[in-house]
Amino acid sequence: MASFHMYTTLSIIFSLILLSPFSNGVFHEEMSDILAMNLRSQKTSHLHFYFHDIQSGKNPSAIKIISPGGGGIYGFGNTFMCDDALTIGPNASTEVVGRAQGIYAMASQSESALLMTMSFEFTQGKYNGSSISILGRNPFMRDVREMPIVGGTALFRFARGYALAHTFWFDANTGDAIVEYNVFVQHY
């Protein structure tokens, strides 16, 4: 009797699996077709803009949210939250094309390097309402740094690529900086 119930239970489970919308191959085939179409229509875009990270003054765009103590603004563990303007040119008065919003922290005990978790939200032109996400190490004293693009939204959905950061201007006393970004992003 127990084996009959076991057989009946397994038969019902097996039937449910076979009859489910995920097991008949349609779901998988549709996704495969969509992914294949997207791979054919994948584009690479080059974006160029300037990131204005201002920690000083009456209206800073970046503020320290964690300070474990010691080392000034460059001390290990110091963590900042930012909402920085992205502009077409290095001057803050040039057209704002987006915002860089996220967190960066001093993540190295041996060199000046940040761990950046950042979303670049674009507000103008073709990419208005789209964003890219960056998560990576930024040794900011080096001339050019490379960080990975790990995703995006809207026109940058399924984005991947890399961002090259170059410090255009930096004030070591205040921590204020203007950083030039060249971003190469693959998207659909």
VODORO-882973 format. One record per residue (C-alpha): chain; x, y, z. Coordinates in steps of 0.001 Angstrom, whole numbers, plus 500000, padded with zeros to 6 digits. Example, Ala and Ser with C-alpha at 12.3 -4.5 7.8 and 13.67 -1.06 7.14 Angstrom:
VODORO-882973
<selo><cadena>A</cadena><east>512300</east><north>495500</north><up>507800</up></selo>
<selo><cadena>A</cadena><east>513670</east><north>498940</north><up>507140</up></selo>
//
This chain:
VODORO-882973
<selo><cadena>A</cadena><east>500000</east><north>500000</north><up>500000</up></selo>
<selo><cadena>A</cadena><east>502835</east><north>502389</north><up>500862</up></selo>
<selo><cadena>A</cadena><east>504491</east><north>501737</north><up>497523</up></selo>
<selo><cadena>A</cadena><east>501179</east><north>502476</north><up>495745</up></selo>
<selo><cadena>A</cadena><east>500946</east><north>505869</north><up>497489</up></selo>
<selo><cadena>A</cadena><east>504605</east><north>506563</north><up>496751</up></selo>
<selo><cadena>A</cadena><east>504049</east><north>505617</north><up>493095</up></selo>
<selo><cadena>A</cadena><east>500912</east><north>507785</north><up>492905</up></selo>
<selo><cadena>A</cadena><east>502644</east><north>510766</north><up>494537</up></selo>
<selo><cadena>A</cadena><east>505646</east><north>510507</north><up>492230</up></selo>
<selo><cadena>A</cadena><east>503351</east><north>510148</north><up>489205</up></selo>
<selo><cadena>A</cadena><east>501464</east><north>513309</north><up>490156</up></selo>
<selo><cadena>A</cadena><east>504689</east><north>515286</north><up>490721</up></selo>
<selo><cadena>A</cadena><east>506146</east><north>514020</north><up>487445</up></selo>
<selo><cadena>A</cadena><east>502920</east><north>514931</north><up>485593</up></selo>
<selo><cadena>A</cadena><east>502913</east><north>518427</north><up>487095</up></selo>
<selo><cadena>A</cadena><east>506489</east><north>518948</north><up>485997</up></selo>
<selo><cadena>A</cadena><east>505731</east><north>517738</north><up>482485</up></selo>
<selo><cadena>A</cadena><east>502630</east><north>519889</north><up>482226</up></selo>
<selo><cadena>A</cadena><east>504205</east><north>523029</north><up>483717</up></selo>
<selo><cadena>A</cadena><east>504872</east><north>525929</north><up>481315</up></selo>
<selo><cadena>A</cadena><east>508605</east><north>525724</north><up>482030</up></selo>
<selo><cadena>A</cadena><east>509140</east><north>522102</north><up>481048</up></selo>
<selo><cadena>A</cadena><east>507664</east><north>522055</north><up>477552</up></selo>
<selo><cadena>A</cadena><east>510612</east><north>523940</north><up>476082</up></selo>
<selo><cadena>A</cadena><east>508592</east><north>526993</north><up>475037</up></selo>
<selo><cadena>A</cadena><east>509910</east><north>529153</north><up>477850</up></selo>
<selo><cadena>A</cadena><east>513492</east><north>528074</north><up>477185</up></selo>
<selo><cadena>A</cadena><east>513184</east><north>528425</north><up>473429</up></selo>
<selo><cadena>A</cadena><east>511692</east><north>531904</north><up>473739</up></selo>
<selo><cadena>A</cadena><east>514525</east><north>533023</north><up>475991</up></selo>
<selo><cadena>A</cadena><east>517084</east><north>531470</north><up>473659</up></selo>
<selo><cadena>A</cadena><east>515524</east><north>533252</north><up>470692</up></selo>
<selo><cadena>A</cadena><east>515407</east><north>536566</north><up>472549</up></selo>
<selo><cadena>A</cadena><east>519016</east><north>536250</north><up>473686</up></selo>
<selo><cadena>A</cadena><east>520170</east><north>535285</north><up>470191</up></selo>
<selo><cadena>A</cadena><east>518359</east><north>538304</north><up>468721</up></selo>
<selo><cadena>A</cadena><east>519877</east><north>540574</north><up>471354</up></selo>
<selo><cadena>A</cadena><east>523381</east><north>539279</north><up>470704</up></selo>
<selo><cadena>A</cadena><east>522975</east><north>540213</north><up>467062</up></selo>
<selo><cadena>A</cadena><east>521760</east><north>543700</north><up>467955</up></selo>
<selo><cadena>A</cadena><east>524363</east><north>544449</north><up>470631</up></selo>
<selo><cadena>A</cadena><east>525972</east><north>547905</north><up>470377</up></selo>
<selo><cadena>A</cadena><east>529052</east><north>549487</north><up>471897</up></selo>
<selo><cadena>A</cadena><east>528732</east><north>553108</north><up>472993</up></selo>
<selo><cadena>A</cadena><east>531518</east><north>555469</north><up>474007</up></selo>
<selo><cadena>A</cadena><east>530500</east><north>558038</north><up>476614</up></selo>
<selo><cadena>A</cadena><east>532722</east><north>560950</north><up>477631</up></selo>
<selo><cadena>A</cadena><east>531926</east><north>563179</north><up>480607</up></selo>
<selo><cadena>A</cadena><east>533372</east><north>564798</north><up>483729</up></selo>
<selo><cadena>A</cadena><east>532577</east><north>563782</north><up>487318</up></selo>
<selo><cadena>A</cadena><east>532563</east><north>566667</north><up>489870</up></selo>
<selo><cadena>A</cadena><east>533193</east><north>565317</north><up>493387</up></selo>
<selo><cadena>A</cadena><east>533010</east><north>568275</north><up>495798</up></selo>
<selo><cadena>A</cadena><east>533554</east><north>567662</north><up>499523</up></selo>
<selo><cadena>A</cadena><east>534074</east><north>571297</north><up>500569</up></selo>
<selo><cadena>A</cadena><east>531900</east><north>574396</north><up>500763</up></selo>
<selo><cadena>A</cadena><east>528301</east><north>575027</north><up>501786</up></selo>
<selo><cadena>A</cadena><east>526753</east><north>572533</north><up>499356</up></selo>
<selo><cadena>A</cadena><east>529076</east><north>569521</north><up>498984</up></selo>
<selo><cadena>A</cadena><east>528136</east><north>566763</north><up>496547</up></selo>
<selo><cadena>A</cadena><east>530036</east><north>564154</north><up>498592</up></selo>
<selo><cadena>A</cadena><east>529985</east><north>563734</north><up>502355</up></selo>
<selo><cadena>A</cadena><east>531878</east><north>561491</north><up>504741</up></selo>
<selo><cadena>A</cadena><east>529448</east><north>559044</north><up>506340</up></selo>
<selo><cadena>A</cadena><east>531943</east><north>556774</north><up>508153</up></selo>
<selo><cadena>A</cadena><east>535167</east><north>557896</north><up>509792</up></selo>
<selo><cadena>A</cadena><east>536973</east><north>555250</north><up>511825</up></selo>
<selo><cadena>A</cadena><east>539481</east><north>557906</north><up>512926</up></selo>
<selo><cadena>A</cadena><east>543009</east><north>558837</north><up>511943</up></selo>
<selo><cadena>A</cadena><east>544546</east><north>559441</north><up>508550</up></selo>
<selo><cadena>A</cadena><east>542507</east><north>562565</north><up>507652</up></selo>
<selo><cadena>A</cadena><east>540239</east><north>562251</north><up>504621</up></selo>
<selo><cadena>A</cadena><east>542542</east><north>559575</north><up>503171</up></selo>
<selo><cadena>A</cadena><east>542441</east><north>557215</north><up>506170</up></selo>
<selo><cadena>A</cadena><east>541620</east><north>553549</north><up>505702</up></selo>
<selo><cadena>A</cadena><east>537878</east><north>552921</north><up>506088</up></selo>
<selo><cadena>A</cadena><east>536691</east><north>556474</north><up>505473</up></selo>
<selo><cadena>A</cadena><east>533471</east><north>556154</north><up>503512</up></selo>
<selo><cadena>A</cadena><east>531683</east><north>558776</north><up>501450</up></selo>
<selo><cadena>A</cadena><east>528202</east><north>559070</north><up>499930</up></selo>
<selo><cadena>A</cadena><east>527949</east><north>561139</north><up>496768</up></selo>
<selo><cadena>A</cadena><east>525493</east><north>562709</north><up>494376</up></selo>
<selo><cadena>A</cadena><east>527939</east><north>564257</north><up>491908</up></selo>
<selo><cadena>A</cadena><east>527200</east><north>566143</north><up>488710</up></selo>
<selo><cadena>A</cadena><east>528292</east><north>564617</north><up>485401</up></selo>
<selo><cadena>A</cadena><east>529027</east><north>567331</north><up>482846</up></selo>
<selo><cadena>A</cadena><east>530050</east><north>567560</north><up>479204</up></selo>
<selo><cadena>A</cadena><east>533151</east><north>569618</north><up>479998</up></selo>
<selo><cadena>A</cadena><east>535526</east><north>570002</north><up>482943</up></selo>
<selo><cadena>A</cadena><east>534012</east><north>573315</north><up>484012</up></selo>
<selo><cadena>A</cadena><east>531129</east><north>572932</north><up>486470</up></selo>
<selo><cadena>A</cadena><east>529096</east><north>575442</north><up>484442</up></selo>
<selo><cadena>A</cadena><east>528985</east><north>573179</north><up>481345</up></selo>
<selo><cadena>A</cadena><east>525858</east><north>571155</north><up>480576</up></selo>
<selo><cadena>A</cadena><east>524947</east><north>568581</north><up>483231</up></selo>
<selo><cadena>A</cadena><east>524213</east><north>565245</north><up>481523</up></selo>
<selo><cadena>A</cadena><east>523650</east><north>563143</north><up>484627</up></selo>
<selo><cadena>A</cadena><east>524440</east><north>562315</north><up>488232</up></selo>
<selo><cadena>A</cadena><east>526884</east><north>559898</north><up>489835</up></selo>
<selo><cadena>A</cadena><east>525215</east><north>558478</north><up>492911</up></selo>
<selo><cadena>A</cadena><east>526761</east><north>555956</north><up>495233</up></selo>
<selo><cadena>A</cadena><east>529339</east><north>555138</north><up>497840</up></selo>
<selo><cadena>A</cadena><east>533114</east><north>555079</north><up>497776</up></selo>
<selo><cadena>A</cadena><east>535486</east><north>554131</north><up>500567</up></selo>
<selo><cadena>A</cadena><east>539201</east><north>554073</north><up>501271</up></selo>
<selo><cadena>A</cadena><east>539765</east><north>550344</north><up>500850</up></selo>
<selo><cadena>A</cadena><east>543541</east><north>549934</north><up>500921</up></selo>
<selo><cadena>A</cadena><east>545939</east><north>550160</north><up>503822</up></selo>
<selo><cadena>A</cadena><east>548977</east><north>550395</north><up>501536</up></selo>
<selo><cadena>A</cadena><east>547986</east><north>552882</north><up>498805</up></selo>
<selo><cadena>A</cadena><east>545362</east><north>555506</north><up>498031</up></selo>
<selo><cadena>A</cadena><east>542658</east><north>553289</north><up>496551</up></selo>
<selo><cadena>A</cadena><east>538894</east><north>553467</north><up>496715</up></selo>
<selo><cadena>A</cadena><east>536265</east><north>550798</north><up>496409</up></selo>
<selo><cadena>A</cadena><east>533526</east><north>552414</north><up>494314</up></selo>
<selo><cadena>A</cadena><east>529901</east><north>551333</north><up>494098</up></selo>
<selo><cadena>A</cadena><east>528359</east><north>553863</north><up>491768</up></selo>
<selo><cadena>A</cadena><east>525386</east><north>554378</north><up>489500</up></selo>
<selo><cadena>A</cadena><east>525743</east><north>556924</north><up>486693</up></selo>
<selo><cadena>A</cadena><east>522214</east><north>558123</north><up>485914</up></selo>
<selo><cadena>A</cadena><east>521922</east><north>560044</north><up>482634</up></selo>
<selo><cadena>A</cadena><east>519412</east><north>562889</north><up>482371</up></selo>
<selo><cadena>A</cadena><east>519949</east><north>564339</north><up>478899</up></selo>
<selo><cadena>A</cadena><east>519833</east><north>563293</north><up>475267</up></selo>
<selo><cadena>A</cadena><east>519536</east><north>559793</north><up>473898</up></selo>
<selo><cadena>A</cadena><east>520390</east><north>558131</north><up>477232</up></selo>
<selo><cadena>A</cadena><east>517989</east><north>560182</north><up>479380</up></selo>
<selo><cadena>A</cadena><east>516572</east><north>557843</north><up>482042</up></selo>
<selo><cadena>A</cadena><east>519257</east><north>555185</north><up>481515</up></selo>
<selo><cadena>A</cadena><east>522034</east><north>554313</north><up>483925</up></selo>
<selo><cadena>A</cadena><east>525195</east><north>552250</north><up>484207</up></selo>
<selo><cadena>A</cadena><east>526540</east><north>550648</north><up>487374</up></selo>
<selo><cadena>A</cadena><east>530208</east><north>550532</north><up>488293</up></selo>
<selo><cadena>A</cadena><east>531660</east><north>548363</north><up>491021</up></selo>
<selo><cadena>A</cadena><east>535413</east><north>548256</north><up>491355</up></selo>
<selo><cadena>A</cadena><east>538724</east><north>549393</north><up>492727</up></selo>
<selo><cadena>A</cadena><east>539903</east><north>552928</north><up>491960</up></selo>
<selo><cadena>A</cadena><east>543555</east><north>553633</north><up>492879</up></selo>
<selo><cadena>A</cadena><east>542943</east><north>557358</north><up>492419</up></selo>
<selo><cadena>A</cadena><east>546575</east><north>558526</north><up>492505</up></selo>
<selo><cadena>A</cadena><east>547308</east><north>556635</north><up>489266</up></selo>
<selo><cadena>A</cadena><east>546982</east><north>558579</north><up>486010</up></selo>
<selo><cadena>A</cadena><east>544344</east><north>556297</north><up>484449</up></selo>
<selo><cadena>A</cadena><east>542217</east><north>553764</north><up>486309</up></selo>
<selo><cadena>A</cadena><east>539987</east><north>551068</north><up>484824</up></selo>
<selo><cadena>A</cadena><east>536784</east><north>549944</north><up>486520</up></selo>
<selo><cadena>A</cadena><east>534204</east><north>547413</north><up>485327</up></selo>
<selo><cadena>A</cadena><east>530645</east><north>548204</north><up>484316</up></selo>
<selo><cadena>A</cadena><east>528536</east><north>545520</north><up>485945</up></selo>
<selo><cadena>A</cadena><east>525072</east><north>546434</north><up>484668</up></selo>
<selo><cadena>A</cadena><east>522643</east><north>549119</north><up>483711</up></selo>
<selo><cadena>A</cadena><east>519041</east><north>550137</north><up>483183</up></selo>
<selo><cadena>A</cadena><east>516762</east><north>551234</north><up>480302</up></selo>
<selo><cadena>A</cadena><east>518907</east><north>551560</north><up>477144</up></selo>
<selo><cadena>A</cadena><east>521834</east><north>550073</north><up>479097</up></selo>
<selo><cadena>A</cadena><east>519955</east><north>546987</north><up>480282</up></selo>
<selo><cadena>A</cadena><east>522371</east><north>543996</north><up>480374</up></selo>
<selo><cadena>A</cadena><east>525268</east><north>546480</north><up>480064</up></selo>
<selo><cadena>A</cadena><east>528868</east><north>545438</north><up>480441</up></selo>
<selo><cadena>A</cadena><east>532103</east><north>547191</north><up>479680</up></selo>
<selo><cadena>A</cadena><east>534654</east><north>549374</north><up>481371</up></selo>
<selo><cadena>A</cadena><east>535224</east><north>552926</north><up>482522</up></selo>
<selo><cadena>A</cadena><east>538549</east><north>554715</north><up>482283</up></selo>
<selo><cadena>A</cadena><east>538945</east><north>557456</north><up>484890</up></selo>
<selo><cadena>A</cadena><east>541568</east><north>560201</north><up>484663</up></selo>
<selo><cadena>A</cadena><east>541865</east><north>562897</north><up>487331</up></selo>
<selo><cadena>A</cadena><east>541552</east><north>566254</north><up>485589</up></selo>
<selo><cadena>A</cadena><east>541884</east><north>568354</north><up>488766</up></selo>
<selo><cadena>A</cadena><east>542384</east><north>567470</north><up>492436</up></selo>
<selo><cadena>A</cadena><east>542729</east><north>569535</north><up>495630</up></selo>
<selo><cadena>A</cadena><east>544593</east><north>567412</north><up>498193</up></selo>
<selo><cadena>A</cadena><east>543524</east><north>569682</north><up>501089</up></selo>
<selo><cadena>A</cadena><east>539766</east><north>569455</north><up>500515</up></selo>
<selo><cadena>A</cadena><east>539450</east><north>566205</north><up>498561</up></selo>
<selo><cadena>A</cadena><east>537570</east><north>568036</north><up>495786</up></selo>
<selo><cadena>A</cadena><east>538154</east><north>566503</north><up>492369</up></selo>
<selo><cadena>A</cadena><east>537099</east><north>566660</north><up>488748</up></selo>
<selo><cadena>A</cadena><east>537531</east><north>563310</north><up>487033</up></selo>
<selo><cadena>A</cadena><east>537339</east><north>562707</north><up>483295</up></selo>
<selo><cadena>A</cadena><east>535546</east><north>559485</north><up>482336</up></selo>
<selo><cadena>A</cadena><east>535739</east><north>557583</north><up>479070</up></selo>
<selo><cadena>A</cadena><east>533195</east><north>554786</north><up>479248</up></selo>
<selo><cadena>A</cadena><east>532910</east><north>551952</north><up>476747</up></selo>
<selo><cadena>A</cadena><east>529673</east><north>550068</north><up>477288</up></selo>
<selo><cadena>A</cadena><east>528125</east><north>547177</north><up>475397</up></selo>
<selo><cadena>A</cadena><east>524346</east><north>547077</north><up>475485</up></selo>
<selo><cadena>A</cadena><east>521309</east><north>546062</north><up>473456</up></selo>
//
